[in-house]
Amino acid sequence: MSYESGSLECRKLFDAKESLIKLMESLDCLKNTEAINFKLQEIYKEIEEMHEERRKLELKN
């Protein structure tokens, strides 16, 4: 992912998503991590929704 401009809140959400991606990639090569990866994907989706809502708010202002 590339850098995305916006508020500090957007940047923090973006960074959180980046960290989750790295974590999921690290766990990908390990055995018996499917359930953990599934949970992390769900968390990623929640953060993505928060990020999208924040982007919409910033576009309105």
C-alpha positions in Angstrom: 0.0 0.0 0.0 1.2 3.5 -0.6 1.0 6.5 1.6 -2.4 8.1 1.9 -2.8 11.8 2.8 -5.4 12.9 5.3 -5.9 13.4 9.0 -3.8 11.9 11.8 -6.7 9.6 12.5 -6.7 8.4 8.9 -2.9 7.8 9.0 -3.2 5.8 12.3 -6.0 3.6 10.7 -3.9 3.1 7.6 -0.8 2.2 9.8 -3.0 -0.3 11.7 -4.1 -2.0 8.5 -0.5 -2.1 7.3 0.6 -3.8 10.6 -2.2 -6.3 10.3 -1.2 -7.2 6.8 2.4 -7.8 7.9 1.2 -9.9 10.8 -1.0 -12.0 8.6 1.9 -12.5 6.1 4.2 -13.6 8.9 1.7 -16.1 10.2 0.9 -17.4 6.7 3.9 -19.8 6.7 3.2 -21.2 10.1 1.0 -24.3 10.8 -2.3 -24.1 12.6 -2.7 -20.3 12.2 -5.8 -20.4 10.0 -8.1 -19.4 12.9 -5.9 -16.6 14.0 -5.6 -15.3 10.4 -9.4 -15.4 10.0 -9.8 -13.3 13.2 -7.1 -10.9 12.0 -8.9 -10.6 8.6 -12.1 -9.7 10.4 -10.3 -7.1 12.5 -8.8 -5.7 9.3 -12.3 -5.4 7.7 -13.6 -3.5 10.8 -10.6 -1.1 10.6 -11.2 -0.6 6.9 -14.8 0.3 7.6 -13.7 2.8 10.2 -11.2 4.2 7.7 -13.8 4.5 5.0 -16.1 6.4 7.3 -13.4 8.7 8.3 -12.5 9.4 4.7 -16.1 10.2 3.9 -16.2 12.7 6.8 -13.0 14.4 5.6 -14.3 14.7 2.1 -17.4 16.5 3.4 -15.4 19.1 5.3 
